[in-house]
Amino acid sequence: MKVEKRLVMKNRLFRIITIFLVLLFVAASVPANEVSAVWTRLFRRSVSLSQKSNIMASIVEQHNRDMIPVLMEALEEQVGSLEGSGDVTARLQVSDYTKMIIKELGRLKANEAATYIWQIVEAVDDPFLKGEAIIALGKVGARQYTNKLNLLLRNLNFNLGNIQDQRKNEIVAFALVIALERLKQPESYSPLFFASTGWYSSQSGVRAKAGESMLTILDDPTEQLMQIIKDNKEYDIKLAALVAGSKSKAGDANKAALAVLALSEGLQASPMNPTEKIQLKSLRVLALNVLETVSVKPEEAIPYMNKMLIAYRTERLFEIDEMVDLFETFGTFPSDTSVKAQTEFLAYLTDRKESGRVIDLRISKSSIIAIGNTRNPLGFEELTNVQYSDSWENSVKREAKNALSKLK
């Protein structure tokens, strides 16, 4: 018996080597289209999954675009049969076989196979196989499925599926982010943004990858981010939108416009709890920082900045460090409207000082420095008033003198 088994094994090995040599000879001696036809016939003669897998492995190793038709035929054969009966091992073999085909179609950028690949996405629940098919859609440039992929990611972002399937959802979401990054369509920006701020765990990599993808698919996402700020009530989402805008490749004019909108939103809302208070402060401070650093100084920002001065005067609504940020931004706005608002506030401070009130030195000095940084001569009168006042501290007077030296 042992001798017979050995002979059988030798014969099988001989047949395998013979087939390999024949195929090698065929590949070297016939045109490419005929090679493809040979492999197609071999694939069609195969019966078992094992046979198909072995032949497909040989096809895949060639990385030859002439093999796309047989790959598509194999994938079409798999559609509709992936979720059939069978034990775990059989289903795993089918999944591995299908992934092998899909990966190669993606590697070959076979756009003509997009229909079959999408059918796999729709047909399977296995997150790894579904994810492989989604990634392949990105690789083959299947832009016709962008909206459907956007919808899939949107639903996952809002956690509309089964909560018990969180890990599976993260796998699919990561694949969607990769695919949409490759497709580079502007309409994918919003779902990618919400993926970057979504419920996903840090271990999944979804949020980080989505944040990177946002930077590559759209240079100027200002329009999309403005809509997000307007449409969402959550302050952390508004803040995230402003952060995204500040990191984008948008021009300074658009970054400034986004910052003005964010600042207005940060001033309109009233926090309901300490968390919202922190979020709104962060939103205002970042908006001010953006307005300070951009080269464009929109007049539309000044009413909101002045609103902060008025709110501080009447209600002490903002903390000192936030007011310092406000003055630093004011110092980069040299227009008459800006300086008028600043000098009115400085006059208010001087009046309070002369009536015996205590003025925080950081507020007074920051206000004076800002007026000086504008270099606008409209600041002359109030700065001079401070310099020669009997009420202000000497350190404040020195700041006023320095500021006066900067005026044109």
C-alpha positions as CSV (number, residue, x, y, z in Angstrom):
1,M,0.0,0.0,0.0
2,K,2.8,2.4,0.9
3,V,4.5,1.7,-2.3
4,E,1.3,2.3,-4.3
5,K,0.8,5.7,-2.5
6,R,4.3,6.7,-3.3
7,L,3.8,5.9,-7.0
8,V,0.5,7.8,-7.1
9,M,2.3,10.9,-5.5
10,K,5.1,10.6,-7.9
11,N,2.7,10.5,-10.9
12,R,0.8,13.5,-9.6
13,L,4.1,15.4,-9.1
14,F,5.1,14.4,-12.6
15,R,1.8,15.6,-14.1
16,I,2.1,19.0,-12.3
17,I,5.7,19.5,-13.5
18,T,4.7,18.6,-17.0
19,I,1.7,21.0,-17.0
20,F,3.9,23.7,-15.7
21,L,6.5,23.2,-18.4
22,V,3.9,23.1,-21.1
23,L,2.4,26.3,-19.9
24,L,5.8,27.9,-19.7
25,F,6.5,26.9,-23.3
26,V,3.1,28.2,-24.4
27,A,3.7,31.5,-22.7
28,A,7.0,31.9,-24.4
29,S,5.9,30.8,-27.9
30,V,2.5,32.2,-28.6
31,P,1.0,35.7,-28.7
32,A,-0.3,37.4,-25.6
33,N,-4.0,37.1,-26.6
34,E,-3.5,33.3,-27.2
35,V,-1.8,33.0,-23.8
36,S,-4.9,34.5,-22.3
37,A,-7.1,32.1,-24.3
38,V,-5.1,29.2,-23.0
39,W,-5.6,30.2,-19.4
40,T,-9.2,30.9,-20.0
41,R,-9.7,27.3,-21.3
42,L,-7.8,25.9,-18.4
43,F,-9.9,27.9,-15.9
44,R,-13.2,26.8,-17.6
45,R,-12.1,23.1,-17.4
46,S,-11.4,23.4,-13.7
47,V,-14.2,22.0,-11.5
48,S,-13.2,22.1,-7.8
49,L,-12.4,25.3,-5.9
50,S,-9.0,24.0,-5.3
51,Q,-8.3,23.7,-9.0
52,K,-9.7,27.1,-9.7
53,S,-7.6,28.6,-6.9
54,N,-4.4,27.0,-8.3
55,I,-5.0,28.2,-11.8
56,M,-6.1,31.6,-10.6
57,A,-2.9,31.9,-8.5
58,S,-0.8,31.3,-11.6
59,I,-2.8,33.9,-13.5
60,V,-2.4,36.4,-10.8
61,E,1.3,35.9,-10.6
62,Q,1.7,37.2,-14.1
63,H,0.2,40.7,-13.4
64,N,-0.8,40.8,-17.1
65,R,-3.7,43.0,-18.3
66,D,-4.4,40.4,-21.0
67,M,-5.7,38.3,-18.2
68,I,-8.4,40.8,-17.2
69,P,-11.2,38.9,-19.2
70,V,-10.6,35.6,-17.4
71,L,-10.4,37.4,-14.1
72,M,-13.7,39.1,-14.8
73,E,-15.2,35.8,-15.8
74,A,-14.0,34.2,-12.5
75,L,-15.4,37.1,-10.5
76,E,-18.7,37.0,-12.3
77,E,-19.0,33.4,-11.4
78,Q,-18.5,34.2,-7.8
79,V,-21.2,36.8,-7.6
80,G,-24.3,35.4,-5.9
81,S,-22.5,32.3,-4.6
82,L,-20.5,33.8,-1.8
83,E,-23.0,33.6,1.0
84,G,-24.1,30.0,0.3
85,S,-24.1,27.1,2.6
86,G,-20.9,25.4,3.8
87,D,-18.8,25.2,6.8
88,V,-16.5,27.9,8.1
89,T,-13.5,26.4,6.3
90,A,-15.3,26.3,3.0
91,R,-16.5,29.9,3.3
92,L,-13.0,31.0,4.2
93,Q,-11.6,29.3,1.1
94,V,-14.2,31.0,-1.1
95,S,-13.5,34.3,0.5
96,D,-9.7,34.0,0.0
97,Y,-10.2,32.9,-3.6
98,T,-12.5,35.9,-4.4
99,K,-10.2,38.4,-2.7
100,M,-7.3,37.1,-4.8
101,I,-9.3,37.9,-8.0
102,I,-10.4,41.3,-6.7
103,K,-6.9,42.3,-5.6
104,E,-5.5,41.5,-9.0
105,L,-8.3,43.4,-10.8
106,G,-7.5,46.4,-8.6
107,R,-3.8,46.1,-9.2
108,L,-4.4,46.0,-13.0
109,K,-6.7,49.0,-12.7
110,A,-9.4,47.1,-14.6
111,N,-12.2,49.7,-14.7
112,E,-14.2,47.4,-16.9
113,A,-14.6,45.1,-13.9
114,A,-16.2,47.7,-11.7
115,T,-19.7,46.4,-12.1
116,Y,-18.8,42.9,-10.8
117,I,-16.7,44.4,-8.0
118,W,-19.6,46.5,-6.8
119,Q,-21.8,43.5,-6.9
120,I,-19.4,41.8,-4.5
121,V,-19.6,44.9,-2.2
122,E,-23.4,44.6,-2.2
123,A,-23.5,40.8,-1.9
124,V,-21.3,40.0,1.1
125,D,-21.3,40.7,4.8
126,D,-17.7,39.6,5.4
127,P,-16.0,42.9,6.3
128,F,-12.6,41.8,4.9
129,L,-13.9,40.7,1.6
130,K,-16.3,43.7,1.3
131,G,-13.4,46.0,2.3
132,E,-11.1,44.5,-0.4
133,A,-13.8,45.0,-3.0
134,I,-14.3,48.6,-1.9
135,I,-10.6,49.3,-2.1
136,A,-10.5,47.8,-5.5
137,L,-13.2,50.2,-6.7
138,G,-10.8,53.0,-5.8
139,K,-7.9,51.4,-7.5
140,V,-9.8,50.9,-10.8
141,G,-11.0,54.5,-10.7
142,A,-14.7,53.6,-10.5
143,R,-16.0,57.1,-10.1
144,Q,-19.4,56.1,-11.1
145,Y,-19.8,54.5,-7.7
146,T,-18.6,57.5,-5.7
147,N,-22.0,58.5,-4.5
148,K,-22.8,55.0,-3.3
149,L,-19.5,54.8,-1.5
150,N,-20.2,58.2,0.1
151,L,-23.6,56.9,1.3
152,L,-22.0,53.8,2.8
153,L,-19.5,55.9,4.7
154,R,-22.1,58.4,5.8
155,N,-24.3,55.6,7.3
156,L,-21.3,54.2,9.1
157,N,-20.3,57.7,10.4
158,F,-23.6,58.1,12.0
159,N,-23.5,54.6,13.4
160,L,-26.7,53.6,11.7
161,G,-25.9,49.9,11.6
162,N,-25.9,47.2,14.2
163,I,-24.0,48.3,17.3
164,Q,-22.8,44.7,17.8
165,D,-20.9,45.0,14.5
166,Q,-18.7,48.0,15.5
167,R,-15.4,46.3,14.6
168,K,-16.7,45.1,11.3
169,N,-18.0,48.6,10.6
170,E,-14.6,50.0,11.3
171,I,-12.9,47.7,8.8
172,V,-15.4,48.7,6.1
173,A,-15.1,52.4,7.0
174,F,-11.3,52.3,6.7
175,A,-11.6,50.7,3.2
176,L,-14.1,53.3,2.2
177,V,-11.8,56.1,3.2
178,I,-9.0,54.6,1.2
179,A,-11.2,54.2,-1.9
180,L,-12.6,57.7,-1.7
181,E,-9.1,59.1,-1.3
182,R,-8.2,57.4,-4.6
183,L,-11.3,58.6,-6.4
184,K,-10.7,62.2,-5.4
185,Q,-14.2,63.5,-5.9
186,P,-15.2,66.8,-4.2
187,E,-18.5,65.3,-3.0
188,S,-16.6,62.9,-0.8
189,Y,-15.2,65.7,1.4
190,S,-18.2,65.8,3.7
191,P,-18.4,62.1,4.5
192,L,-14.6,62.0,5.0
193,F,-14.8,65.0,7.3
194,F,-17.4,63.3,9.5
195,A,-15.3,60.1,9.5
196,S,-12.4,62.1,10.8
197,T,-14.6,63.3,13.7
198,G,-16.7,60.1,14.1
199,W,-17.1,57.4,16.7
200,Y,-14.3,55.2,15.4
201,S,-11.7,53.9,17.8
202,S,-8.1,55.2,17.5
203,Q,-6.9,51.7,16.9
204,S,-9.0,51.4,13.7
205,G,-7.1,54.3,12.1
206,V,-10.3,55.5,10.4
207,R,-10.3,59.1,11.9
208,A,-6.6,59.6,11.2
209,K,-6.7,58.3,7.7
210,A,-9.9,60.3,6.9
211,G,-8.1,63.5,8.1
212,E,-5.2,62.8,5.8
213,S,-7.6,62.0,2.9
214,M,-9.4,65.3,3.3
215,L,-6.2,67.2,2.5
216,T,-5.7,65.3,-0.8
217,I,-9.1,65.2,-2.5
218,L,-9.9,69.0,-2.3
219,D,-7.4,71.9,-2.1
220,D,-10.1,74.4,-1.1
221,P,-12.9,72.9,0.9
222,T,-14.2,76.3,2.2
223,E,-17.7,75.9,0.7
224,Q,-18.2,72.5,2.2
225,L,-16.8,73.5,5.6
226,M,-19.0,76.6,5.7
227,Q,-22.1,74.4,5.1
228,I,-21.0,72.1,7.8
229,I,-20.6,74.9,10.3
230,K,-24.0,76.3,9.4
231,D,-25.9,73.0,9.4
232,N,-24.5,71.4,12.6
233,K,-25.4,72.5,16.1
234,E,-22.6,70.6,17.8
235,Y,-19.8,73.1,18.7
236,D,-17.1,70.4,18.5
237,I,-18.1,69.8,14.8
238,K,-18.0,73.6,14.1
239,L,-14.5,73.7,15.7
240,A,-13.4,70.7,13.7
241,A,-14.5,72.3,10.5
242,L,-12.5,75.4,11.3
243,V,-9.5,73.3,12.1
244,A,-9.8,71.5,8.8
245,G,-10.1,74.8,7.0
246,S,-7.0,76.2,8.7
247,K,-5.0,73.2,7.6
248,S,-6.3,73.2,4.0
249,K,-4.6,74.7,0.9
250,A,-7.4,77.3,0.6
251,G,-6.3,80.8,-0.1
252,D,-6.1,83.4,2.7
253,A,-9.3,85.1,1.6
254,N,-11.3,81.9,1.9
255,K,-9.6,81.0,5.2
256,A,-10.5,84.4,6.5
257,A,-14.1,84.1,5.4
258,L,-14.4,80.8,7.2
259,A,-12.9,82.3,10.3
260,V,-15.4,85.1,10.2
261,L,-18.3,82.6,10.0
262,A,-16.8,80.6,12.9
263,L,-16.3,83.7,15.0
264,S,-19.9,84.7,14.5
265,E,-21.1,81.3,15.4
266,G,-19.0,81.3,18.5
267,L,-20.5,84.6,19.6
268,Q,-24.2,83.8,18.9
269,A,-24.4,80.6,21.0
270,S,-24.8,80.4,24.8
271,P,-23.1,77.4,26.4
272,M,-25.3,75.1,28.4
273,N,-22.5,73.4,30.3
274,P,-18.8,73.6,31.0
275,T,-17.9,71.5,28.0
276,E,-19.8,73.7,25.6
277,K,-18.2,76.7,27.2
278,I,-14.7,75.4,26.5
279,Q,-15.7,74.4,22.9
280,L,-17.1,77.8,22.1
281,K,-14.0,79.5,23.6
282,S,-11.8,77.3,21.4
283,L,-13.9,78.1,18.4
284,R,-13.5,81.9,19.0
285,V,-9.8,81.7,19.8
286,L,-9.0,79.7,16.7
287,A,-11.0,82.0,14.5
288,L,-9.1,84.9,15.9
289,N,-5.8,83.2,15.4
290,V,-6.7,82.5,11.7
291,L,-7.7,86.1,11.2
292,E,-4.4,87.2,12.7
293,T,-2.2,85.0,10.5
294,V,-3.9,85.4,7.1
295,S,-2.8,88.2,4.8
296,V,-6.4,89.2,4.0
297,K,-8.1,91.3,6.7
298,P,-11.9,91.3,6.0
299,E,-13.9,94.2,7.3
300,E,-16.7,91.8,8.0
301,A,-14.7,90.5,10.9
302,I,-14.6,93.8,12.7
303,P,-18.2,94.0,14.0
304,Y,-17.8,90.6,15.6
305,M,-14.4,91.5,17.1
306,N,-16.0,94.8,18.4
307,K,-18.9,92.8,19.8
308,M,-16.3,91.0,22.0
309,L,-15.0,94.4,23.3
310,I,-18.5,95.5,24.1
311,A,-19.4,92.2,25.8
312,Y,-16.3,92.5,27.9
313,R,-17.2,96.0,28.9
314,T,-20.7,95.2,29.9
315,E,-20.5,91.6,31.2
316,R,-16.9,90.6,31.5
317,L,-18.0,87.8,29.3
318,F,-14.5,86.6,28.2
319,E,-11.5,85.5,30.1
320,I,-8.2,87.6,30.0
321,D,-6.3,85.2,27.8
322,E,-9.1,85.3,25.2
323,M,-9.1,89.1,25.3
324,V,-5.3,89.1,24.7
325,D,-5.8,87.0,21.6
326,L,-8.5,89.4,20.5
327,F,-6.1,92.4,20.8
328,E,-3.3,90.5,19.0
329,T,-5.7,90.0,16.1
330,F,-6.9,93.6,16.2
331,G,-3.3,94.7,15.9
332,T,-3.2,93.2,12.4
333,F,-6.4,95.1,11.2
334,P,-5.2,98.6,10.4
335,S,-8.4,100.0,8.9
336,D,-10.1,103.1,10.4
337,T,-13.1,101.0,11.5
338,S,-10.8,98.7,13.4
339,V,-8.8,101.4,15.1
340,K,-11.9,103.4,16.0
341,A,-13.3,100.4,17.9
342,Q,-10.0,99.9,19.6
343,T,-9.6,103.5,20.7
344,E,-13.1,103.6,22.0
345,F,-12.3,100.6,24.2
346,L,-9.0,102.2,25.4
347,A,-10.9,105.4,26.3
348,Y,-13.3,103.3,28.3
349,L,-10.3,101.8,30.2
350,T,-8.8,105.2,30.8
351,D,-12.2,106.5,32.2
352,R,-12.4,103.6,34.6
353,K,-8.8,104.0,35.7
354,E,-9.3,107.7,36.4
355,S,-12.4,106.9,38.5
356,G,-10.3,104.7,40.7
357,R,-11.1,101.2,39.2
358,V,-8.5,98.5,39.0
359,I,-7.7,97.5,35.4
360,D,-5.9,94.3,34.6
361,L,-2.5,95.2,33.2
362,R,-2.7,92.5,30.5
363,I,-5.8,94.1,29.2
364,S,-4.6,97.6,29.2
365,K,-1.1,96.8,27.7
366,S,-2.5,94.5,25.0
367,S,-5.0,97.1,24.0
368,I,-2.3,99.7,23.6
369,I,0.1,97.4,21.8
370,A,-2.6,96.5,19.3
371,I,-3.3,100.1,18.4
372,G,0.4,100.7,17.9
373,N,0.7,97.7,15.7
374,T,-1.9,99.0,13.3
375,R,0.3,102.1,12.7
376,N,-2.9,104.0,12.1
377,P,-2.7,107.7,13.2
378,L,-6.3,107.6,14.4
379,G,-4.8,106.0,17.6
380,F,-2.8,109.1,18.4
381,E,-5.2,110.9,20.7
382,E,-6.1,108.1,23.0
383,L,-2.5,106.8,23.2
384,T,-1.3,110.3,24.1
385,N,-4.1,110.6,26.7
386,V,-2.7,107.4,28.3
387,Q,0.9,108.6,28.1
388,Y,0.2,111.8,30.0
389,S,-2.4,110.4,32.4
390,D,-1.8,110.7,36.1
391,S,-3.8,107.6,36.8
392,W,-2.1,104.9,34.6
393,E,1.0,103.0,35.9
394,N,4.3,104.0,34.5
395,S,4.6,100.6,32.7
396,V,1.4,101.3,30.9
397,K,2.6,104.8,30.0
398,R,5.8,103.4,28.5
399,E,3.7,101.0,26.3
400,A,1.7,104.0,25.1
401,K,4.9,105.9,24.3
402,N,6.2,102.9,22.3
403,A,2.9,102.6,20.5
404,L,2.9,106.2,19.6
405,S,6.4,105.8,18.0
406,K,4.9,103.3,15.6
407,L,2.2,105.5,14.2
408,K,2.6,106.9,10.8
